[in-house]
Amino acid sequence: MSALEGGLPAPDVAVLLNEAAGAGVVWCDGGGYDAHWLRALFQAGGLKPGFVLGNWHALLRSLPDASRERAMAVLEAATPRHRAGADAEQLMHALAAGILSSGDPTSTA
């Protein structure tokens, strides 16, 4: 069975995304690509997203210098991954490290 044969219908996925994201901002690093696929999914599902996409890079630029540098150090030290879930997890880990770190750029506490 292919991934397309085993997937969920677009309306179901759109509802699940709206439920998971709520009415907030979903941070993404794919810019126009993420926006394109989000529009395509919700059009196919006949729904509108209840959330907006925020630009990860703009979020990072909005941090104080020390926080941004710690977050970037975490990303640079991480093994590159190219899966959407793993990418999102890695970005949020870096953001948390940038905001919460005690000064060690690889620390998350």
ROKOLVO-737658 format. One record per residue: x negated, y negated, z of N, C-alpha, C, O in turn; residue number from 1; residue in three letters. Coordinates in Angstrom, 1 decimal. Each point is the difference from the previous one (the first is absolute). Example, Ala and Ser with C-alpha at 12.3 -4.5 7.8 and 13.67 -1.06 7.14 Angstrom:
BEGIN
+--------+--------+--------+--------+--------+--------+--------+--------+--------+--------+--------+--------+-----+-----+
!   n_xx !   n_yy !   n_zz !  ca_xx !  ca_yy !  ca_zz !   c_xx !   c_yy !   c_zz !   o_xx !   o_yy !   o_zz !   n ! res !
+--------+--------+--------+--------+--------+--------+--------+--------+--------+--------+--------+--------+-----+-----+
!  -13.2 !    5.7 !    7.8 !    0.9 !   -1.2 !    0.0 !   -0.9 !   -1.2 !    0.0 !   -1.0 !    0.0 !    0.7 !   1 ! ALA !
!    1.4 !   -1.1 !   -1.4 !   -0.9 !   -1.1 !    0.0 !    0.8 !   -1.1 !    0.8 !   -0.5 !   -1.1 !    0.1 !   2 ! SER !
+--------+--------+--------+--------+--------+--------+--------+--------+--------+--------+--------+--------+-----+-----+
REM end
This chain:
BEGIN
+--------+--------+--------+--------+--------+--------+--------+--------+--------+--------+--------+--------+-----+-----+
!   n_xx !   n_yy !   n_zz !  ca_xx !  ca_yy !  ca_zz !   c_xx !   c_yy !   c_zz !   o_xx !   o_yy !   o_zz !   n ! res !
+--------+--------+--------+--------+--------+--------+--------+--------+--------+--------+--------+--------+-----+-----+
!   -0.8 !    1.2 !    0.0 !    0.8 !   -1.2 !    0.0 !   -0.9 !   -1.2 !    0.0 !   -1.0 !   -0.1 !    0.8 !   1 ! MET !
!    1.3 !   -0.9 !   -1.7 !   -0.7 !   -1.2 !    0.0 !    0.4 !   -1.0 !    1.1 !    1.1 !    0.2 !    0.6 !   2 ! SER !
!   -1.9 !   -1.2 !   -0.4 !    0.4 !   -1.1 !    1.0 !    1.3 !   -0.6 !   -0.4 !    0.8 !   -0.4 !    0.9 !   3 ! ALA !
!   -0.6 !    0.2 !   -2.2 !    1.3 !   -0.7 !   -0.4 !    1.2 !    0.9 !    0.3 !    1.1 !   -0.5 !    0.3 !   4 ! LEU !
!   -1.3 !    1.8 !   -0.5 !    1.1 !    0.9 !    0.3 !    0.4 !    0.1 !    1.4 !    1.1 !    0.3 !    0.4 !   5 ! GLU !
!   -2.1 !   -0.4 !    0.5 !    0.2 !    0.1 !    1.4 !    0.2 !   -1.3 !    0.8 !    0.1 !    0.0 !    1.2 !   6 ! GLY !
!    0.0 !   -1.1 !   -1.9 !    0.1 !   -1.3 !    0.6 !    1.4 !   -0.3 !    0.5 !    1.0 !    0.8 !   -0.3 !   7 ! GLY !
!   -0.8 !   -1.9 !    0.9 !    1.3 !   -0.4 !    0.4 !    0.6 !   -1.0 !   -1.0 !   -0.8 !   -0.7 !   -0.7 !   8 ! LEU !
!    2.1 !    0.6 !    0.6 !    0.6 !   -1.0 !   -0.9 !   -0.4 !   -1.4 !    0.4 !   -0.1 !   -0.3 !    1.2 !   9 ! PRO !
!    0.0 !   -0.6 !   -2.1 !   -0.4 !   -1.4 !    0.2 !    0.9 !   -0.7 !    1.1 !   -0.5 !   -0.7 !    0.9 !  10 ! ALA !
!    1.8 !    0.9 !   -1.0 !    0.8 !   -0.7 !    1.1 !   -0.3 !    0.5 !    1.4 !    0.0 !   -0.8 !    0.9 !  11 ! PRO !
!   -0.3 !    2.1 !   -0.8 !   -0.4 !    0.5 !    1.4 !   -1.3 !   -0.6 !    0.4 !   -0.1 !   -0.3 !    1.2 !  12 ! ASP !
!   -0.8 !    0.2 !   -2.1 !   -1.4 !   -0.5 !    0.4 !    0.2 !   -1.5 !    0.4 !   -0.6 !   -0.5 !    0.9 !  13 ! VAL !
!    1.4 !   -0.2 !   -1.7 !    0.2 !   -1.5 !    0.3 !    0.6 !   -0.2 !    1.3 !   -0.4 !   -0.9 !    0.8 !  14 ! ALA !
!    1.4 !    1.7 !   -0.4 !    0.6 !   -0.1 !    1.3 !   -1.0 !    0.4 !    1.1 !    0.0 !   -0.8 !    1.0 !  15 ! VAL !
!   -0.8 !    1.8 !   -1.2 !   -1.0 !    0.4 !    1.0 !   -1.0 !   -1.1 !    0.2 !   -0.4 !   -0.3 !    1.1 !  16 ! LEU !
!    0.0 !   -0.4 !   -2.2 !   -1.0 !   -1.1 !    0.1 !    0.6 !   -1.1 !    0.8 !   -0.6 !   -0.6 !    0.8 !  17 ! LEU !
!    1.9 !    0.2 !   -1.2 !    0.6 !   -1.1 !    0.7 !    0.2 !    0.3 !    1.5 !   -0.2 !   -0.9 !    0.9 !  18 ! ASN !
!    0.5 !    2.2 !   -0.5 !    0.1 !    0.3 !    1.4 !   -1.3 !    0.0 !    0.7 !   -0.1 !   -0.5 !    1.1 !  19 ! GLU !
!   -1.0 !    0.9 !   -1.8 !   -1.3 !    0.1 !    0.7 !   -0.6 !   -1.4 !    0.1 !   -0.6 !   -0.3 !    1.0 !  20 ! ALA !
!    0.8 !   -0.6 !   -2.0 !   -0.6 !   -1.3 !    0.0 !    0.8 !   -1.0 !    0.8 !   -0.6 !   -1.0 !    0.4 !  21 ! ALA !
!    1.9 !    1.2 !   -0.3 !    0.8 !   -1.1 !    0.6 !    0.0 !   -1.2 !   -0.8 !    0.0 !    0.1 !   -1.3 !  22 ! GLY !
!    0.2 !   -1.3 !    1.9 !    0.1 !   -1.2 !   -0.7 !   -1.3 !   -0.8 !    0.0 !    0.0 !   -1.2 !   -0.2 !  23 ! ALA !
!   -1.1 !    1.8 !    0.5 !   -1.3 !   -0.7 !    0.1 !   -0.8 !    0.0 !   -1.2 !    0.5 !    0.1 !   -1.1 !  24 ! GLY !
!   -1.8 !   -0.3 !    1.3 !   -1.0 !    0.0 !   -1.1 !   -0.7 !    1.3 !    0.0 !   -0.4 !    0.5 !    1.0 !  25 ! VAL !
!    0.3 !    0.1 !   -2.2 !   -0.8 !    1.2 !   -0.2 !   -1.3 !   -0.5 !   -0.7 !    0.1 !   -0.5 !   -1.1 !  26 ! VAL !
!   -1.2 !    0.7 !    1.8 !   -1.3 !   -0.5 !   -0.6 !   -0.5 !    1.0 !   -1.0 !   -0.1 !    1.2 !    0.3 !  27 ! TRP !
!   -0.4 !   -1.7 !   -1.4 !   -0.5 !    0.9 !   -1.1 !   -1.2 !   -0.6 !   -0.6 !   -0.2 !   -1.2 !    0.1 !  28 ! CYS !
!   -0.7 !    2.0 !   -0.6 !   -1.2 !   -0.5 !   -0.6 !    0.0 !    0.2 !   -1.6 !   -1.0 !   -0.2 !   -0.6 !  29 ! ASP !
!    2.1 !    0.6 !    0.1 !    0.1 !    0.3 !   -1.4 !    0.6 !   -1.1 !   -0.9 !    0.1 !    0.1 !   -1.2 !  30 ! GLY !
!    0.3 !   -1.2 !    1.9 !    0.5 !   -1.2 !   -0.7 !    1.1 !    0.3 !   -1.0 !    1.0 !    0.6 !    0.4 !  31 ! GLY !
!   -1.3 !   -1.0 !   -1.6 !    1.0 !    0.2 !   -1.1 !    0.4 !    1.4 !   -0.2 !    1.2 !    0.3 !   -0.4 !  32 ! GLY !
!   -2.1 !    0.6 !    0.6 !    0.3 !    1.5 !   -0.2 !    1.1 !    0.4 !    1.0 !    1.0 !    0.7 !   -0.4 !  33 ! TYR !
!   -1.2 !   -1.0 !    1.6 !    0.9 !    0.4 !    1.1 !    1.4 !   -0.7 !   -0.3 !    1.0 !    0.7 !    0.2 !  34 ! ASP !
!   -1.1 !   -2.0 !   -0.5 !    1.3 !   -0.7 !   -0.3 !    0.7 !    0.7 !   -1.2 !    1.3 !    0.1 !    0.0 !  35 ! ALA !
!   -2.0 !    0.2 !   -1.0 !    0.6 !    0.6 !   -1.2 !    0.7 !    1.3 !    0.4 !    1.2 !    0.3 !   -0.4 !  36 ! HIS !
!   -1.9 !    0.6 !    1.1 !    0.6 !    1.3 !    0.3 !    1.1 !   -0.1 !    1.1 !    0.9 !    0.8 !    0.0 !  37 ! TRP !
!   -1.0 !   -1.8 !    0.8 !    1.1 !   -0.2 !    1.0 !    1.3 !   -0.4 !   -0.8 !    1.1 !    0.5 !    0.3 !  38 ! LEU !
!   -1.3 !   -1.5 !   -1.2 !    1.2 !   -0.4 !   -0.8 !    0.5 !    1.1 !   -0.8 !    1.3 !    0.2 !   -0.1 !  39 ! ARG !
!   -2.1 !    0.7 !   -0.5 !    0.4 !    1.1 !   -0.8 !    0.8 !    1.0 !    0.8 !    1.1 !    0.5 !   -0.4 !  40 ! ALA !
!   -1.6 !   -0.2 !    1.6 !    0.7 !    0.9 !    0.9 !    1.4 !   -0.5 !    0.4 !    1.0 !    0.7 !   -0.1 !  41 ! LEU !
!   -1.0 !   -2.0 !    0.6 !    1.3 !   -0.5 !    0.4 !    1.0 !   -0.2 !   -1.1 !    1.2 !    0.1 !    0.2 !  42 ! PHE !
!   -1.7 !   -0.5 !   -1.4 !    0.9 !   -0.1 !   -1.2 !    0.6 !    1.4 !   -0.3 !    1.2 !    0.1 !   -0.2 !  43 ! GLN !
!   -2.1 !    0.9 !    0.2 !    0.5 !    1.4 !   -0.3 !    1.0 !    0.4 !    1.1 !    0.9 !    0.8 !   -0.3 !  44 ! ALA !
!   -1.1 !   -1.2 !    1.5 !    0.9 !    0.4 !    1.1 !    1.2 !   -0.9 !    0.1 !    0.9 !    0.3 !    0.8 !  45 ! GLY !
!   -0.8 !   -1.4 !   -1.6 !    1.2 !   -0.9 !    0.1 !    0.1 !   -0.8 !    1.3 !    1.0 !   -0.4 !    0.4 !  46 ! GLY !
!   -2.2 !    0.2 !    0.2 !    0.0 !   -0.7 !    1.3 !   -1.0 !   -1.1 !    0.0 !   -0.7 !   -0.2 !   -1.0 !  47 ! LEU !
!    0.7 !   -0.6 !    2.0 !   -1.0 !   -1.1 !    0.2 !   -0.8 !    0.3 !    1.2 !    0.6 !    0.5 !    1.0 !  48 ! LYS !
!   -1.9 !   -0.8 !   -1.0 !   -0.8 !    0.2 !    1.2 !    0.4 !   -1.0 !    1.1 !    0.3 !   -1.1 !   -0.3 !  49 ! PRO !
!   -0.2 !    1.6 !    1.5 !    0.3 !   -0.8 !    1.2 !   -1.2 !   -0.7 !    0.6 !    0.0 !   -0.7 !    1.0 !  50 ! GLY !
!   -1.2 !    0.9 !   -1.7 !   -1.2 !   -0.5 !    0.5 !   -0.8 !   -0.7 !   -1.1 !    0.5 !    0.1 !   -1.2 !  51 ! PHE !
!   -1.5 !   -0.7 !    1.5 !   -0.8 !   -0.7 !   -1.0 !   -1.5 !    0.6 !    0.0 !   -0.4 !    0.5 !    1.1 !  52 ! VAL !
!   -0.2 !   -0.5 !   -2.2 !   -1.4 !    0.4 !    0.0 !   -0.9 !   -1.2 !    0.3 !    0.1 !   -1.1 !   -0.6 !  53 ! LEU !
!   -1.0 !    1.3 !    1.5 !   -1.0 !   -1.0 !    0.4 !   -1.4 !    0.4 !   -0.6 !   -0.3 !    1.2 !   -0.1 !  54 ! GLY !
!   -0.5 !   -2.1 !   -0.2 !   -1.3 !    0.2 !   -0.5 !   -1.0 !    0.3 !    1.1 !   -0.3 !   -0.9 !    0.8 !  55 ! ASN !
!   -0.3 !    2.1 !   -0.8 !   -1.0 !    0.4 !    1.0 !   -1.1 !   -1.0 !    0.1 !   -0.5 !   -0.3 !    1.0 !  56 ! TRP !
!    0.0 !   -0.1 !   -2.2 !   -1.2 !   -0.8 !   -0.1 !    0.3 !   -1.4 !    0.6 !   -0.8 !   -0.6 !    0.6 !  57 ! HIS !
!    2.0 !    0.1 !   -0.8 !    0.4 !   -1.3 !    0.6 !    0.1 !    0.1 !    1.5 !   -0.4 !   -0.9 !    0.7 !  58 ! ALA !
!    0.9 !    2.1 !   -0.3 !    0.1 !    0.2 !    1.5 !   -1.4 !    0.0 !    0.6 !   -0.2 !   -0.6 !    1.0 !  59 ! LEU !
!   -0.7 !    1.3 !   -1.7 !   -1.4 !    0.0 !    0.5 !   -0.6 !   -1.4 !    0.1 !   -0.7 !   -0.3 !    0.9 !  60 ! LEU !
!    1.0 !   -0.5 !   -2.0 !   -0.6 !   -1.3 !    0.0 !    0.6 !   -0.9 !    1.1 !   -0.6 !   -1.0 !    0.3 !  61 ! ARG !
!    1.8 !    1.3 !    0.1 !    0.6 !   -0.8 !    1.1 !   -0.5 !    0.3 !    1.4 !    0.3 !   -0.8 !    0.9 !  62 ! SER !
!   -1.1 !    1.8 !   -0.8 !   -0.6 !    0.3 !    1.3 !   -1.1 !   -0.9 !    0.4 !   -0.6 !   -0.6 !   -0.9 !  63 ! LEU !
!    0.3 !    0.4 !    2.2 !   -1.2 !   -0.7 !    0.3 !   -1.2 !    0.7 !   -0.5 !    0.0 !    1.2 !   -0.3 !  64 ! PRO !
!   -1.1 !   -2.0 !    0.0 !   -1.2 !    0.6 !   -0.6 !   -0.5 !    1.3 !    0.6 !   -0.3 !    0.9 !   -0.7 !  65 ! ASP !
!    0.2 !   -0.9 !    2.1 !   -0.5 !    1.2 !    0.7 !    0.8 !    1.2 !   -0.2 !   -0.5 !    1.1 !   -0.3 !  66 ! ALA !
!    1.9 !   -1.3 !    0.3 !    0.9 !    1.1 !   -0.2 !   -0.1 !    0.5 !   -1.4 !    0.0 !    1.2 !   -0.2 !  67 ! SER !
!   -0.1 !   -2.1 !   -0.8 !   -0.1 !    0.4 !   -1.4 !   -1.3 !    0.8 !   -0.2 !    0.0 !    1.0 !   -0.7 !  68 ! ARG !
!   -1.1 !   -1.5 !    1.3 !   -1.3 !    0.7 !   -0.2 !    0.1 !    1.4 !    0.6 !   -0.6 !    0.9 !   -0.6 !  69 ! GLU !
!    1.2 !   -0.8 !    1.7 !    0.1 !    1.4 !    0.7 !    0.8 !    0.9 !   -0.9 !   -0.3 !    1.2 !   -0.2 !  70 ! ARG !
!    1.5 !   -1.7 !   -0.3 !    0.8 !    0.8 !   -0.8 !   -0.7 !    0.4 !   -1.3 !    0.1 !    1.2 !   -0.4 !  71 ! ALA !
!   -0.9 !   -2.1 !   -0.2 !   -0.7 !    0.3 !   -1.2 !   -1.1 !    1.1 !    0.3 !   -0.3 !    0.8 !   -0.8 !  72 ! MET !
!   -0.3 !   -1.0 !    1.9 !   -1.1 !    1.0 !    0.4 !    0.6 !    1.4 !    0.1 !   -0.6 !    1.0 !   -0.4 !  73 ! ALA !
!    1.8 !   -0.9 !    1.0 !    0.7 !    1.3 !    0.1 !    0.2 !    0.6 !   -1.4 !   -0.2 !    1.2 !   -0.2 !  74 ! VAL !
!    0.7 !   -2.0 !   -0.7 !    0.3 !    0.4 !   -1.4 !   -1.3 !    0.5 !   -0.7 !    0.0 !    1.0 !   -0.7 !  75 ! LEU !
!   -1.0 !   -1.8 !    0.9 !   -1.3 !    0.3 !   -0.7 !   -0.6 !    1.2 !    0.6 !   -0.7 !    0.8 !   -0.8 !  76 ! GLU !
!    0.9 !   -0.5 !    2.0 !   -0.6 !    1.2 !    0.7 !    0.8 !    1.3 !   -0.3 !   -0.5 !    1.1 !    0.1 !  77 ! ALA !
!    1.7 !   -1.3 !   -0.6 !    0.9 !    1.2 !   -0.2 !   -0.3 !    0.7 !   -1.3 !   -0.5 !   -0.6 !   -0.9 !  78 ! ALA !
!    0.8 !    1.9 !    0.9 !   -0.2 !    0.8 !   -1.2 !    1.2 !   -0.5 !   -1.0 !    1.1 !    0.0 !    0.4 !  79 ! THR !
!   -1.5 !   -0.3 !   -1.6 !    1.1 !   -0.4 !   -0.9 !    1.0 !    1.1 !   -0.2 !   -0.4 !    1.2 !   -0.3 !  80 ! PRO !
!    1.7 !   -1.6 !    0.3 !    1.1 !    1.0 !   -0.3 !    0.9 !   -0.7 !   -1.0 !    0.1 !   -1.2 !    0.0 !  81 ! ARG !
!    0.5 !    2.0 !   -0.8 !    0.9 !   -0.6 !   -1.0 !    1.4 !    0.7 !    0.0 !    0.5 !    0.4 !   -1.1 !  82 ! HIS !
!    0.1 !   -0.3 !    2.2 !    1.3 !    0.5 !    0.2 !    0.8 !   -1.1 !    0.7 !   -0.5 !   -0.6 !    0.9 !  83 ! ARG !
!    1.7 !    0.4 !   -1.3 !    0.8 !   -1.2 !    0.5 !    0.1 !    0.1 !    1.5 !   -0.2 !   -1.0 !    0.7 !  84 ! ALA !
!    0.6 !    2.1 !   -0.1 !    0.1 !    0.2 !    1.4 !   -1.3 !   -0.2 !    0.8 !    0.0 !   -0.7 !    1.0 !  85 ! GLY !
!   -1.0 !    1.3 !   -1.5 !   -1.3 !   -0.1 !    0.6 !   -0.6 !   -1.5 !   -0.2 !   -0.6 !   -0.5 !    1.0 !  86 ! ALA !
!    0.9 !   -0.1 !   -2.1 !   -0.4 !   -1.4 !   -0.2 !    0.7 !   -0.9 !    1.0 !   -0.7 !   -0.9 !    0.6 !  87 ! ASP !
!    2.0 !    1.1 !   -0.4 !    0.7 !   -0.9 !    0.9 !   -0.5 !    0.2 !    1.4 !   -0.1 !   -0.9 !    0.8 !  88 ! ALA !
!   -0.1 !    2.2 !   -0.4 !   -0.5 !    0.3 !    1.3 !   -1.4 !   -0.7 !    0.3 !   -0.2 !   -0.6 !    1.0 !  89 ! GLU !
!   -0.6 !    0.7 !   -2.0 !   -1.4 !   -0.6 !    0.1 !    0.1 !   -1.5 !    0.1 !   -0.7 !   -0.6 !    0.8 !  90 ! GLN !
!    1.6 !   -0.1 !   -1.6 !    0.2 !   -1.4 !    0.1 !    0.5 !   -0.5 !    1.4 !   -0.5 !   -0.9 !    0.5 !  91 ! LEU !
!    1.5 !    1.7 !    0.0 !    0.5 !   -0.4 !    1.3 !   -1.0 !    0.3 !    1.1 !    0.0 !   -0.8 !    1.0 !  92 ! MET !
!   -0.8 !    1.8 !   -1.1 !   -1.1 !    0.3 !    1.0 !   -1.0 !   -1.2 !    0.0 !   -0.4 !   -0.5 !    1.0 !  93 ! HIS !
!    0.1 !    0.0 !   -2.2 !   -0.9 !   -1.1 !   -0.1 !    0.6 !   -1.3 !    0.6 !   -0.7 !   -0.7 !    0.7 !  94 ! ALA !
!    1.9 !    0.5 !   -1.0 !    0.7 !   -1.2 !    0.5 !    0.0 !    0.1 !    1.6 !   -0.3 !   -1.0 !    0.6 !  95 ! LEU !
!    0.7 !    2.1 !   -0.1 !    0.0 !    0.2 !    1.5 !   -1.4 !   -0.3 !    0.6 !   -0.1 !   -0.6 !    1.0 !  96 ! ALA !
!   -0.9 !    1.2 !   -1.7 !   -1.4 !   -0.2 !    0.5 !   -0.3 !   -1.5 !   -0.1 !   -0.7 !   -0.5 !    0.9 !  97 ! ALA !
!    1.1 !   -0.2 !   -1.9 !   -0.4 !   -1.4 !   -0.1 !    0.7 !   -0.8 !    1.0 !   -0.6 !   -1.0 !    0.5 !  98 ! GLY !
!    1.8 !    1.3 !   -0.1 !    0.7 !   -0.8 !    1.0 !   -0.3 !    0.4 !    1.4 !   -0.2 !   -0.8 !    0.9 !  99 ! ILE !
!    0.0 !    2.2 !   -0.6 !   -0.2 !    0.5 !    1.3 !   -1.4 !    0.3 !    0.5 !   -0.2 !    0.2 !    1.1 ! 100 ! LEU !
!   -0.7 !   -0.3 !   -2.1 !   -1.4 !    0.5 !    0.3 !   -0.7 !   -0.9 !    1.1 !    0.3 !   -1.2 !    0.1 ! 101 ! SER !
!   -1.1 !    1.9 !    0.7 !   -0.8 !   -0.7 !    1.0 !   -1.3 !   -0.6 !   -0.5 !   -0.8 !   -0.5 !    0.7 ! 102 ! SER !
!    0.6 !    0.6 !   -2.0 !   -1.2 !   -0.5 !   -0.6 !   -0.8 !    1.0 !   -0.8 !   -0.7 !   -0.3 !   -0.9 ! 103 ! GLY !
!    0.9 !    1.6 !    1.1 !   -0.6 !    1.1 !   -0.7 !    0.9 !    0.2 !   -1.3 !    1.2 !    0.3 !    0.1 ! 104 ! ASP !
!   -1.8 !   -0.6 !   -1.3 !    0.8 !    0.0 !   -1.2 !    0.6 !    1.4 !   -0.4 !    0.9 !    0.1 !   -0.8 ! 105 ! PRO !
!   -1.4 !    1.0 !    1.5 !    0.5 !    1.3 !   -0.3 !    0.9 !    0.5 !    1.1 !    0.6 !    1.1 !   -0.1 ! 106 ! THR !
!   -0.4 !   -1.9 !    1.1 !    0.9 !    0.3 !    1.2 !    1.4 !   -0.3 !   -0.3 !    0.3 !   -1.0 !   -0.7 ! 107 ! SER !
!    0.6 !    1.8 !    1.2 !    1.5 !   -0.3 !   -0.1 !    0.5 !   -0.4 !    1.3 !    1.3 !   -0.1 !    0.1 ! 108 ! THR !
!   -2.1 !   -0.1 !    0.9 !    0.5 !   -0.3 !    1.3 !   -0.5 !   -1.3 !    0.5 !    0.3 !   -0.5 !    1.1 ! 109 ! ALA !
+--------+--------+--------+--------+--------+--------+--------+--------+--------+--------+--------+--------+-----+-----+
REM end
